Amino acid sequence: MEIMLWLLPTTGLLTGIAVMAFFWATRRGQFDDLDRHGFDILDDDNSETRER
């Protein structure tokens, strides 16, 4: 039971840090264009550099 006195505040702190990191990333635009990187592999512009 004594471990709960350590685990509960630590869990709350880590959860708070994760929520703050999520909102920071959202404000910085990290989630604005999620599909672009998926379509980059279909782009043939870099085909010359891949053949070398």
C-alpha positions, 0 to 999 in steps of 0.5 A: 500500500505504501507503493501507491503513495509513490505510484499515483503522483508519478503516474499523474506527473507522467500523464501530465507531461504526455498531455503537454507534449501532445498539445505542444506538437499539435500547436507546432503543426506536427499533425497537419499533413499525415498523408504526405509521407505515405505518398512520398514513396510513390513519387518518381522524382527520386528514381534517378538517385535510387538507380545509382 
